[in-house]
Every structure is written in structure tokens, then in C-alpha cells.
Amino acid sequence: MKETGEEVLGFRKSKKTEWISDKTWSHIEERRQIKNKLLDTESLRLKERI
């Protein structure tokens, strides 16, 4: 049955698409850098500027 189904129907070719675009990745990286700056600062004034 499996062989007959493969002959009649064939195989399904699936395309994998990326669900996160390059622009989104750049925004994620930018946010990560800002978070690291905030965690590294010690004074409250500097945190308010960022």
C-alpha cells in the first residue's frame, strides 16, 4: 500500500521559509546591546540617559 501510494501521489516537497527576517534579527541584536549597557552601568543617571 505504501509503494502504491508513493507511485500515485508522489512525495510532498516542503519549502522551509525563515519566519524571522534579517531586519528583525538586527532589532533583536540592537535591543540586546542596549540591555547589556544598562546592566553594565552603575549610576542611576547613566541608566536614565540610555
N, C-alpha and C positions, 0 to 999 in steps of 0.2 A: 504494500500500500504506500509506503514511504517513497519508493522509487517511482511509482506511477504518479504520485502527487508532484514530485520534483520534475518529472518529464512534462506533465500537463501544465502545471502552474509556473514552474521555474523558481528561481531564487529571488528574494527581495533584496534589492541593493539599497542600503540606507546611507544617507549622507549625514555626516556629523558636522553640525554647524556650531561655531562658538557662540555662546549665549552672553558673554561679556565682551564688549567691544574694546578696542585699543584706547579710546577716549575714556572709557570707564576705568580701565586699569591705571591710566595716568592720574585720574582724580583720586583713586584709592591710594596711590603712592604719595600724592601731594598731602592727603589727609594724614597718612602715616608719618610723614616728616614733621608736620605741624604738631602731632601728638607727642613725638619724641622731643621736640623743642620744649614743649610745655612740661614734660616730665623732667627734663634736664635743668630747667631754670629753678632758681632757689628763692628769688624775691617775688613778692606779690605784684610789684609794679611792672616787672618784666612780663609776668604772666598776663597782666591786663593788656599790655601792648600787643601781644601775639593774639 
